[in-house]
Each structure stands twice: as C-alpha cells, then as structure tokens.
C-alpha cells in the first residue's frame, strides 16, 4: 500500500516539491555521513554531486525557463559544489558547506515563486 501512496504522491507533486524532496534526502545523507570514516561518506558526497550534475543538464536544456541570470548563478554554484565535493572526498574539506548550500537551495524551493 505504501508503494502505491508514494507513486501517487510523486505523480501529483509539482516540480519544486519534487526537487525539494530530493534535496532533503541527499542533504539528510550528507548530515548522517559527515565523518569521513563512516561507510556512507563517499556515497553521500557522490549522490550530492550527481544531483547537481542532473541540475546542470536541466539548466542547459532549452525547456528550462529560469531567468538567464539565475541559471548563471546556479551553474557557478554547481561548479563550486563539484570542486568542493572532490576535496571532501580526498579528506581536504568537510561536507558542512555542501549541507549549507543544499539548505539554501531548499529554502529557495520552499519560497513562493514571485513572492
């Protein structure tokens, strides 16, 4: 029964809610694996990188209707996320800034468009 509920919820969500939910899941994985010695540390960072790479593909799409300035800002941010992620995987940085960035994106997704 829960699988049917999840499928129905996903089918009726708007894209912002879907993006928020995905960012929340990825951010939760980062929160639960902040210690480089945990088993899921690299996997959580990699999942976060893949999320941002998916956003990059969406931003490059002609169907994406975001303003050009916002697209440019997000692309700059995703370049930073990719570089920081590589450093975190090597143990040169922590995941805390990645968590902060994701939370900021989540706040933006929760804000009402145009308001």
C-alpha positions as CSV (number, residue, x, y, z in Angstrom):
1,X,0.0,0.0,0.0
2,X,2.8,2.5,0.8
3,X,4.3,1.9,-2.7
4,X,1.1,3.0,-4.3
5,X,0.8,6.0,-2.0
6,X,4.4,7.0,-2.8
7,X,3.8,6.7,-6.5
8,X,0.6,8.8,-6.3
9,X,2.4,11.4,-4.2
10,X,5.2,11.6,-6.8
11,X,2.7,11.8,-9.7
12,X,0.8,14.7,-8.1
13,X,3.8,16.7,-6.9
14,X,4.8,19.9,-8.6
15,X,8.5,20.0,-9.8
16,X,9.5,22.4,-7.0
17,X,8.2,19.9,-4.4
18,X,10.0,17.0,-6.1
19,X,13.3,19.0,-6.2
20,X,12.8,19.9,-2.6
21,X,12.2,16.3,-1.5
22,X,15.3,15.1,-3.4
23,X,17.5,17.8,-1.9
24,X,16.1,16.9,1.5
25,X,17.0,13.2,1.0
26,X,20.5,14.0,-0.3
27,X,21.1,16.6,2.5
28,X,20.0,14.1,5.1
29,X,22.5,11.6,3.7
30,X,25.3,14.2,4.0
31,X,24.1,15.0,7.5
32,X,24.2,11.4,8.5
33,X,27.7,10.8,7.0
34,X,29.7,13.9,8.0
35,X,32.5,11.8,9.4
36,X,34.9,10.7,6.7
37,X,35.3,7.4,8.5
38,X,31.7,6.4,8.0
39,X,30.8,3.9,5.4
40,X,28.4,6.2,3.5
41,X,30.6,9.2,3.4
42,X,31.8,8.9,-0.2
43,X,28.4,7.6,-1.3
44,X,26.6,10.6,0.2
45,X,29.0,13.1,-1.5
46,X,28.7,11.3,-4.8
47,X,24.9,11.3,-4.6
48,X,25.0,15.1,-4.0
49,X,27.4,15.6,-6.9
50,X,25.1,13.5,-9.2
51,X,22.1,15.6,-8.1
52,X,24.0,18.8,-9.0
53,X,25.1,17.3,-12.3
54,X,21.5,16.5,-13.1
55,X,20.6,20.1,-12.4
56,X,23.4,21.2,-14.8
57,X,21.7,19.2,-17.6
58,X,18.4,20.7,-16.7
59,X,19.8,24.2,-16.7
60,X,21.3,23.6,-20.1
61,X,18.0,22.5,-21.5
62,X,16.1,24.8,-23.8
63,X,12.9,23.9,-21.9
64,X,14.3,25.4,-18.7
65,X,12.5,28.7,-18.3
66,X,14.6,30.1,-15.4
67,X,15.9,33.6,-16.0
68,X,19.4,33.6,-17.6
69,X,21.0,35.4,-14.5
70,X,19.6,32.8,-12.1
71,X,20.8,30.0,-14.4
72,X,24.3,31.5,-14.5
73,X,24.3,31.8,-10.7
74,X,23.3,28.1,-10.3
75,X,25.9,27.0,-12.8
76,X,28.6,28.8,-10.8
77,X,27.3,27.2,-7.7
78,X,27.3,23.7,-9.2
79,X,30.9,24.2,-10.3
80,X,31.8,25.1,-6.8
81,X,29.9,22.1,-5.4
82,X,31.8,19.8,-7.8
83,X,35.2,21.2,-6.8
84,X,34.3,21.1,-3.1
85,X,33.0,17.6,-3.3
86,X,36.2,16.3,-4.8
87,X,38.2,18.0,-2.0
88,X,35.8,16.5,0.6
89,X,36.2,13.0,-0.9
90,X,40.0,13.4,-0.6
91,X,39.6,14.5,3.0
92,X,40.8,18.1,2.3
93,X,37.4,19.6,3.2
94,X,34.3,18.8,5.2
95,X,30.7,18.3,3.9
96,X,29.3,21.1,6.1
97,X,29.5,23.7,3.3
98,X,27.7,21.3,0.9
99,X,24.9,20.9,3.5
100,X,24.7,24.7,3.9
101,X,24.4,25.2,0.1
102,X,21.7,22.5,-0.2
103,X,19.7,24.0,2.7
104,X,19.8,27.4,1.0
105,X,18.6,25.8,-2.2
106,X,15.8,24.1,-0.2
107,X,14.8,27.4,1.3
108,X,14.6,28.9,-2.2
109,X,12.4,26.0,-3.4
110,X,10.1,26.5,-0.4
111,X,9.7,30.2,-1.2
112,X,6.6,31.1,-3.2
113,X,7.5,32.0,-6.8
114,X,7.4,35.7,-7.3
115,X,6.9,36.3,-3.6
